[in-house]
Amino acid sequence: MKTILTTLNSKFIHSALSIRYLKAYSKEIPIELMEFTINQNIDYIVGEIYKKKPDVIGFSTYIWNRNETLNICEILKMVSPNTKIILGGPEVSFDGDELLKKYWFIDFIVYGEGEETFDQLLKRLIDEKHDYDDINGLIYREGDKIIENPPRVLIPNLNSIPSPYRDIEDDFENKIVYFESSRGCPFNCQFCLSSTIKGVRYFGIDRVKEDLGRLIDAKVKQVKFVDRTFNANKEYAMEIMNFIMDKNPKNMNFHFEVTAHLLDEEMLQFIKEAKEGLFQFEIGVQSTNNMTLKAIGRTTDFEKLKSVTEEIKSFRNIHQHLDLIAGLPYEDYNSFKNSFNDVYEIKPEKIQLGFLKLLKGSGLRNKKDEYGFKFLDIPPYEVLETDYIRYEKMIKLKGVEDLVEKYYNEGYFENALEYIITNHYNTAFDFFEDYLDFWEWRNYHTISHSRNRLYEIFMEFYKYKNFSDIELMNEILKYDYLYNNKNINIPNSIKRVDVSFIQKNKHDILKNQELLNNSLKHYKDNPTKQIINKIHIEKFKFDVMKLFEYGYILCDEMIKETTILFEYRGTAIIRCTTYDITEYI
């Protein structure tokens, strides 16, 4: 019997964990894995699967691939009616009986934790026995009837599941690999499917280390832990992180979802020692409205969260993503504005502004009438409006999200944003709201823009607002551009002081022993030709470095010409280091 397990990933760089678990658990049965993406042509995907002539094919199904998966299944069943089609995954685990009634081409649905169910089903198909009534976690057809067997008890000992990464035959180099060290979550957030499973189960620490060692050796780009609360068990989490730190992998990072208020002083001092860029934290805030947090069952001490995340930011070694969700109960437009501003004050490396999705099986979906949720009952089940926020405002938040992604999350406009918000707006949200009005008025939301073009549009907006300090903003944007782009081809809209003398004499400037001793000690024994391409020198009409240091408030002593040296580092958090070298020019 030829069996294929497949899925449609959201991007080529991703890899699927679920089908590897199923293959590992059913190790006695030959199984071939095939991975595609939702961006590939449906006919191509069907053709590649059909050429394999499978007897059984299983699809891992999620909100991002459900519709495409169903289309593929229907075509396959038409051209290969004897092939058994099995669907599993969170997108089919809560209404499997309805799906079988609606879609004639699905033979089986594995719901819930699927390893044992899938293995038992395959063995029954191999034996050509058609009695499935004792396979818990399975939904199937029996003539014209749809039979839903009782749910399967969760596997108590996760170590009984063979490692999906024991024999790495895949080419994982430079890919994102999903990994779990635990299943379940100690919290009960009503928008999340983890709330449907009580308790947390852990894989053995030795097994986790072995698997991580294999992935490090395979030179993957990123290991993304899918644990819902990675630091629920502090000692366990620290042992994993310490193992990674000792391995000291190159050009690789590890992404964790953590709960900030559980990070105590011991753990903070521990992660302070991590190599820059090795760890990445995703921290769910969702809202700072207390009524909202209570309604969604969210346990958050925002003041502790703020204190912890600000301390982590001061370490300058860990990339932090803070999440907000629009469309939650009791969160109207102004309430969301307050939540956004609360998070913005922390200045995380990234603010992920998401929109509530009423996932099947989630607590909030079950209360959709109570909160007036309006949504299409097709993936991704995103809320359009609620009793608290109208569709018009949700559209506006979509626009704000787009500008936050373009101008904040990449970090390319850090000082320009800080200056304009500090000097011309009451809050960060007020700025993005105002900028959105301009952006849509000029129809910039209808086309894509290069990074250089984003700088030009920002300056265009500044001139449109007729702010009097346009010359200073020019210098700030110039600094931001040079800091973040190892490219002296500054956008035309940004004016430059003549630096021809500096460029002609850059080699001699970098030979200045006093400059090397005071600013570039780590280069003082290197030949100039080895460092010249890592350095850029630019003149400014203002002392912008002092402006940044003193909270973006201009004073008279900053109105002077300065010369700044940019040393490009190319590291994950700190892209560049700058030095005021005016006295050496």
C-alpha positions in Angstrom: 0.0 0.0 0.0 1.5 3.3 -1.1 0.8 6.1 1.5 1.6 9.8 1.1 1.3 12.5 3.7 1.2 16.1 2.5 0.3 19.6 3.3 0.3 23.1 1.8 2.6 25.4 3.8 2.0 29.1 3.7 5.6 29.7 2.4 8.3 27.7 0.7 10.7 28.4 3.6 8.4 26.7 6.1 8.3 23.0 6.9 5.5 20.9 8.3 5.8 19.3 11.8 2.5 17.4 11.8 3.1 15.1 8.9 6.6 14.3 10.2 5.1 13.2 13.5 2.6 10.9 11.8 5.4 9.4 9.7 7.6 8.8 12.7 4.8 7.2 14.7 3.8 4.9 11.9 7.5 3.9 11.3 6.6 0.3 10.4 4.7 1.5 7.4 6.4 3.1 4.3 5.2 6.7 4.0 6.3 9.4 1.6 6.2 13.0 2.5 5.3 15.7 0.0 5.2 19.4 0.8 3.7 22.2 -1.3 2.7 25.8 -0.7 -0.6 27.6 -1.1 1.0 29.8 -3.8 1.6 26.9 -6.1 -0.9 26.0 -8.9 -3.6 23.5 -7.9 -3.2 21.5 -11.1 0.5 21.2 -10.5 0.0 19.9 -7.0 -2.7 17.4 -8.1 -0.4 16.2 -10.9 2.6 15.7 -8.7 0.5 13.7 -6.2 -1.3 11.7 -8.9 2.0 10.6 -10.5 2.9 8.8 -7.3 -0.2 6.6 -7.6 -1.0 6.6 -3.9 -3.4 4.2 -2.3 -3.8 6.4 0.7 -3.2 10.1 1.0 -3.4 12.2 4.2 -3.6 16.0 4.3 -2.7 18.2 7.3 -5.3 20.9 7.2 -5.2 24.5 8.6 -7.1 27.7 8.1 -4.5 28.9 5.6 -4.8 25.8 3.3 -8.3 24.4 3.9 -10.0 25.6 0.7 -7.1 24.7 -1.5 -6.8 21.3 0.2 -10.5 20.5 -0.5 -10.1 21.5 -4.2 -7.1 19.2 -4.5 -9.0 16.3 -2.8 -12.0 16.6 -5.0 -9.9 16.5 -8.2 -7.9 13.5 -6.9 -11.0 11.6 -6.0 -12.5 12.2 -9.4 -9.4 10.9 -11.3 -8.4 8.3 -8.7 -11.6 7.1 -7.1 -10.0 4.2 -5.2 -7.5 6.4 -3.4 -8.5 6.8 0.2 -8.4 10.4 1.3 -7.8 11.3 5.0 -7.9 14.8 6.5 -6.5 15.8 9.9 -5.4 18.9 11.7 -7.1 21.7 13.7 -9.2 22.9 10.8 -11.2 19.6 10.6 -11.1 18.5 14.3 -14.3 20.3 15.4 -16.9 19.7 12.7 -15.6 16.6 10.9 -19.0 15.0 10.6 -20.4 18.0 8.8 -17.4 18.0 6.5 -18.0 14.4 5.5 -21.7 15.1 4.9 -20.8 18.1 2.7 -17.8 16.7 0.8 -18.3 13.3 -0.8 -14.7 12.9 -1.7 -13.3 12.7 1.9 -13.1 9.2 3.3 -11.8 9.7 6.8 -11.2 12.5 9.2 -8.7 12.1 12.1 -9.6 14.6 14.8 -7.7 15.6 17.9 -4.2 14.3 18.6 -3.7 12.2 15.6 -0.6 10.0 15.9 -2.3 6.9 17.4 -5.5 7.2 15.3 -3.7 7.6 12.0 -1.4 4.6 12.8 -4.4 2.4 13.6 -6.3 3.5 10.6 -3.3 2.7 8.2 -2.9 -0.8 9.7 -6.6 -1.4 9.2 -6.4 -0.3 5.6 -3.4 -2.5 4.9 -5.2 -5.5 6.3 -8.2 -4.5 4.2 -10.4 -4.7 7.2 -13.3 -2.3 7.0 -14.3 -2.2 10.7 -13.2 1.1 12.2 -15.6 1.4 15.1 -12.9 0.8 17.8 -10.5 3.5 16.4 -11.1 6.5 18.7 -10.6 10.0 17.2 -11.9 8.8 13.8 -14.8 9.9 11.6 -15.7 7.8 8.6 -18.4 6.6 6.2 -20.4 3.5 6.6 -22.6 3.3 3.6 -24.8 6.4 3.7 -24.0 7.0 7.4 -21.4 9.2 9.0 -19.9 7.6 12.0 -18.0 9.7 14.6 -16.1 7.5 17.1 -15.4 8.8 20.6 -12.5 11.2 21.1 -9.1 9.8 21.8 -7.5 10.2 25.2 -4.4 12.3 25.0 -1.1 10.5 24.9 0.1 10.7 28.5 3.8 10.1 27.8 4.9 12.2 24.9 8.2 10.3 24.7 6.3 7.4 23.3 6.0 9.4 20.1 9.1 8.8 18.0 11.1 11.9 17.1 10.1 13.5 13.8 13.8 14.6 13.5 15.6 11.4 14.3 16.6 10.8 10.7 16.9 14.1 9.0 16.6 13.3 5.3 15.0 16.6 4.3 17.0 19.6 3.2 16.3 21.9 6.1 19.3 24.2 5.5 18.1 27.9 5.6 14.5 26.9 6.3 12.1 27.5 9.2 11.6 24.3 11.2 8.7 24.0 13.7 9.5 22.3 17.0 7.7 21.5 20.2 9.0 20.7 23.6 5.5 20.5 25.2 1.9 20.3 24.3 -0.9 22.2 26.0 -1.0 25.5 27.9 -1.5 26.5 31.5 -3.8 29.3 30.5 -7.3 29.4 29.2 -7.4 32.2 26.5 -10.8 31.9 24.8 -9.5 32.9 21.3 -7.0 30.0 21.3 -7.5 26.3 20.6 -5.1 25.4 23.4 -7.9 26.3 25.8 -9.7 23.1 24.6 -6.9 20.9 26.1 -6.3 20.9 29.8 -2.8 20.8 31.3 0.7 20.8 29.9 2.7 17.7 28.9 6.4 17.8 28.3 8.8 15.8 26.1 11.8 14.4 28.0 14.7 17.0 28.2 17.3 14.6 26.8 15.1 13.9 23.7 14.6 17.7 23.2 18.3 18.3 23.3 19.1 15.4 20.9 16.6 16.8 18.4 17.8 20.4 18.7 21.4 19.2 18.2 20.3 17.5 15.0 18.6 20.7 13.7 21.6 22.8 14.6 23.9 20.4 12.7 21.4 20.6 9.8 21.9 24.4 9.7 18.3 25.4 9.7 17.5 29.1 9.5 15.1 29.3 12.4 13.7 26.8 14.9 10.2 28.1 15.8 8.9 26.5 19.0 5.2 26.0 18.8 4.8 25.6 22.6 2.0 27.9 23.7 3.8 29.1 26.8 7.5 28.1 26.5 8.4 29.4 29.9 5.5 27.8 31.9 8.2 25.6 33.5 11.1 27.9 34.2 13.8 25.3 34.9 12.8 23.2 31.9 12.9 26.3 29.6 16.2 27.5 31.0 17.8 24.1 30.5 16.8 24.1 26.8 18.0 27.7 26.3 21.3 26.9 28.1 21.8 23.9 25.8 21.3 26.1 22.7 23.7 28.8 24.1 26.4 26.2 24.8 26.0 24.9 21.2 26.5 28.5 20.0 25.0 27.9 16.5 25.9 30.3 13.7 23.4 32.3 11.6 20.5 30.7 13.4 17.8 31.8 15.8 15.2 30.2 18.0 11.7 31.7 18.4 9.7 31.2 21.6 6.2 32.2 22.7 6.7 33.4 26.3 4.5 34.9 29.0 6.4 38.0 30.2 5.0 38.2 33.7 6.4 34.7 34.4 10.0 35.9 33.6 11.6 36.4 37.0 14.9 38.1 37.8 16.8 34.8 37.7 15.7 34.1 34.1 16.2 37.7 33.0 19.8 37.6 34.2 20.2 34.3 32.4 18.9 35.5 29.0 20.9 38.7 29.3 24.0 36.5 28.5 22.6 35.1 25.3 24.3 35.9 22.0 22.7 38.8 20.1 20.0 37.5 17.8 20.1 33.9 19.1 16.6 34.1 20.7 13.4 35.8 19.6 10.4 36.2 21.9 6.8 36.5 20.9 4.7 37.9 23.8 1.0 38.1 23.6 -0.5 41.3 25.1 -3.7 41.1 23.0 -5.3 44.1 24.9 -4.7 46.3 27.9 -8.4 46.7 28.5 -9.2 44.9 31.8 -12.8 44.0 30.8 -11.5 42.6 27.5 -8.8 40.5 29.3 -11.4 39.1 31.7 -13.8 38.2 28.9 -11.1 36.3 27.0 -9.8 34.5 30.0 -6.4 36.2 29.6 -4.0 36.2 32.6 -1.8 39.3 32.2 -0.1 41.7 34.6 0.6 44.4 32.1 2.8 46.5 34.4 5.0 43.5 35.1 4.9 42.7 31.4 6.0 46.2 30.6 8.8 46.2 33.1 10.1 42.9 31.9 10.0 43.6 28.2 11.6 47.0 28.7 14.4 45.3 30.7 14.9 42.8 27.9 15.0 45.5 25.3 17.8 47.2 27.3 19.9 44.0 26.9 19.9 44.6 23.1 20.3 40.9 22.3 16.7 39.5 22.0 14.2 40.4 19.3 10.8 40.9 20.9 7.4 40.7 19.1 4.4 42.0 21.1 1.0 40.9 19.8 -2.3 42.9 19.8 -5.7 41.6 18.6 -8.4 43.9 17.2 -12.0 42.8 17.5 -12.0 41.4 21.0 -15.0 41.8 23.3 -15.4 45.3 24.9 -12.5 46.7 22.8 -13.9 49.6 20.8 -11.8 51.8 18.5 -10.6 54.1 21.4 -9.9 51.2 23.6 -7.7 49.6 21.0 -6.0 52.9 20.5 -5.1 52.9 24.2 -3.9 49.3 24.0 -1.7 50.2 21.0 -0.2 53.2 22.7 0.5 51.2 25.8 2.4 48.6 23.8 4.1 51.3 21.7 5.6 52.9 24.8 7.6 49.7 25.3 9.3 50.1 21.9 9.5 46.4 21.1 11.3 45.4 17.9 8.0 44.4 16.4 4.3 45.1 17.1 2.1 42.5 15.5 -1.3 43.9 15.0 -3.7 41.0 14.3 -7.4 40.7 13.8 -9.6 38.2 15.8 -10.2 34.9 14.1 -13.0 32.8 15.5 -11.4 29.4 15.2 -13.5 26.3 15.3 -13.6 25.0 18.8 -12.6 28.3 20.5 -14.5 29.7 23.4 -15.1 33.0 21.7 -16.7 31.3 18.6 -19.1 29.6 20.9 -20.1 33.1 22.3 -20.4 34.8 18.9 -23.9 35.9 19.5 -23.1 37.3 23.0 -20.6 39.8 21.6 -22.2 40.4 18.2 -19.4 38.9 16.2 -19.9 39.2 12.4 -17.7 37.0 10.3 -17.7 34.7 7.3 -17.8 31.1 8.2 -15.0 30.3 5.9 -11.2 30.4 6.6 -9.7 32.4 8.1 -13.0 33.3 10.1 -11.8 36.8 10.7 -14.2 39.1 12.6 -15.5 41.9 10.5 -17.3 43.9 13.2 -18.7 43.4 16.7 -21.1 45.1 19.1 -18.1 47.3 20.1 -16.4 48.2 16.8 -17.9 48.8 13.4 -16.5 47.5 10.1 -15.5 51.1 9.1 -13.1 51.3 12.1 -11.8 47.8 11.5 -10.8 48.8 8.0 -9.0 51.8 9.4 -7.1 49.5 11.8 -6.1 47.5 8.8 -4.6 50.6 7.3 -2.7 51.4 10.6 -1.5 47.8 10.6 0.0 48.2 7.1 1.8 51.4 8.1 3.1 49.9 11.3 4.5 47.0 9.3 6.1 49.3 6.7 7.5 52.1 9.0 7.9 50.6 12.5 8.4 46.8 12.4 11.5 46.8 10.2 13.2 49.4 12.3 14.3 51.6 9.3 12.6 54.8 10.6 13.2 54.5 14.3 14.5 58.0 15.0 12.2 59.7 12.5 9.2 58.2 14.1 10.4 59.0 17.6 11.0 62.6 16.6 7.7 63.3 14.8 5.6 61.6 17.5 7.5 63.4 20.4 7.2 66.8 18.8 4.0 66.8 16.8 1.6 64.3 18.1 0.1 63.4 21.5 0.4 59.6 20.9 1.9 57.2 18.5 -1.5 56.1 17.3 -2.4 59.7 16.5 0.5 59.9 14.2 -0.3 56.6 12.3 -3.9 57.6 12.1 -3.0 61.0 10.6 -0.4 59.4 8.3 -3.0 56.9 7.1 -5.3 59.7 6.0 -2.5 61.2 3.9 -1.4 57.8 2.6 -4.9 56.9 1.4 -5.6 60.4 0.1 -2.6 60.0 -2.2 -3.7 56.4 -3.1 -0.4 55.0 -1.9 -2.3 52.1 -0.4 -3.1 50.9 -3.9 0.5 50.2 -5.0 3.7 48.6 -3.6 6.7 50.7 -2.7 10.4 50.2 -2.5 12.2 51.0 0.8 13.7 54.1 -0.7 10.3 55.3 -1.8 9.0 54.9 1.8 11.6 57.5 2.8 10.5 59.8 0.1 6.8 59.5 1.0 7.6 60.2 4.7 9.4 63.4 3.7 6.5 64.3 1.4 4.1 63.9 4.3 6.3 66.1 6.5 6.3 68.9 3.9 2.5 68.5 3.4 2.0 69.0 7.1 4.0 72.2 6.8 6.0 71.5 10.0 8.6 74.2 10.5 11.5 71.8 11.3 11.8 70.3 7.9 15.5 70.7 7.7 16.0 68.8 11.0 13.8 66.0 9.8 15.8 65.8 6.6 18.9 65.1 8.8 17.1 62.6 10.9 15.9 60.6 7.9 19.4 60.8 6.4 20.8 59.2 9.7 18.1 56.5 9.7 18.7 55.7 6.1 22.5 55.4 6.5 22.2 53.5 9.8 19.9 50.8 8.3 21.1 50.7 4.7 24.7 50.0 3.7 24.1 52.1 0.7 25.2 55.7 0.1 22.6 56.2 -2.7 20.4 58.2 -0.4 16.9 58.9 -1.8 16.8 62.1 -3.8 14.3 63.8 -1.5 16.9 63.7 1.3 19.4 66.6 1.0 23.1 66.0 1.8 26.0 68.2 2.9 28.9 68.0 0.5 31.0 65.0 1.6 33.3 64.8 -1.5 36.3 65.8 0.6 35.6 63.1 3.2 35.1 60.4 0.5 38.3 61.4 -1.2 40.2 61.2 2.1 38.4 58.4 3.8 41.4 56.1 3.7 43.6 58.7 5.5 40.9 59.5 8.0 40.7 55.8 9.0 44.5 55.8 9.6 44.1 58.4 12.4 45.5 56.6 15.4 43.5 58.8 17.9 40.3 58.0 16.1 41.1 54.3 16.1 42.0 54.3 19.8 38.9 56.2 20.9 36.2 54.8 18.6 37.4 51.8 16.6 39.7 49.9 19.0 38.7 46.6 17.5 40.1 47.7 14.1 43.3 49.4 15.2 45.5 46.5 14.2 43.8 45.9 10.9 45.0 47.2 7.6 42.8 50.1 6.5 41.8 48.3 3.2 40.1 45.6 5.4 37.8 48.0 7.2 37.1 50.7 4.7 34.1 48.9 3.2 32.6 48.5 6.6 32.6 52.2 7.3 30.7 55.2 6.0 31.3 58.9 7.0 28.6 61.6 6.6 28.2 65.2 7.5 25.1 66.5 9.3 23.8 70.1 9.8 22.7 69.2 13.4 24.1 67.1 16.2 21.5 64.4 15.7 23.2 61.9 18.0 22.9 64.3 20.9 19.3 65.0 19.8 18.5 61.3 20.1 20.3 61.0 23.4 18.3 63.8 25.0 14.8 62.6 24.1 14.4 64.2 20.6 14.0 67.7 22.0 16.1 70.2 20.0 18.2 72.7 21.9 20.6 75.4 20.8 23.8 73.3 21.4 22.6 70.8 18.9 22.4 73.3 16.0 25.9 72.7 14.7 27.5 70.7 11.9 28.8 67.3 12.9 30.4 64.4 11.2 29.3 60.8 12.0 31.1 57.6 11.2 28.8 54.6 10.5 30.3 51.2 11.3 28.1 48.5 9.7 27.9 45.3 11.8 25.2 43.3 10.1 24.1 41.6 13.3 20.6 40.6 14.1 19.7 43.4 16.5 22.4 46.1 16.2 22.8 46.8 12.5 25.2 49.6 12.9 27.3 51.5 15.5 27.8 55.3 15.1 30.4 57.6 16.3 30.7 61.4 16.3 34.1 62.0 14.8 33.7 65.8 14.1 37.0 66.5 16.0 39.0 64.3 13.7 37.8 65.9 10.4 
